[in-house]
Amino acid sequence: MQSCIKLVVLESPYAGAVDDNVAYARRCLKDCGLRGESAQASHLLLTQVLDDTKPDERALGIALGLAWRSVAAYSVFYTDRGWSNGMRAALDSAILENRPFKLRAFGRVQFPSRYFLPLNIYEAIDQTKAPAHA
């Protein structure tokens, strides 16, 4: 067990191919755990009790998930399945507020299509592999 577990916010797609995205997010959650990170994945948890198709409940879920950023060491974006609007908004917020983040993928990191990305975004790429589960 890790002696210094980091609290992180997990960002991955949810809407669209929900079943595939949930399976992917679970894989990401496990990957975080194997890295010694306790990830808050609001899109997995809160969508079990809030209806993501109702704008007011979706907004509440987003606000509840974002509240975790104040205690997280950083946000981690898993990009194999691309970038959702929510992920782009979370990245914009992290850049604007100068909060740390990491970009990860099980394959190759994908970047959001943007006209402006900070030059140091490449420093956020985490190409390390999670240790194998014992």
Secondary structure, 3 states (H helix, E strand, C coil): CCCCCEEEEEECCCCCCHHHHHHHHHHHHHHHHHCCEEEECHHHHHHHCCCCCCHHHHHHHHHHHHHHHHCCCEEEEECCCCCCHHHHHHHHHHHHCCCCEEEECCCCCCCCCCCCCCHHHHHHECCCCCCCCC
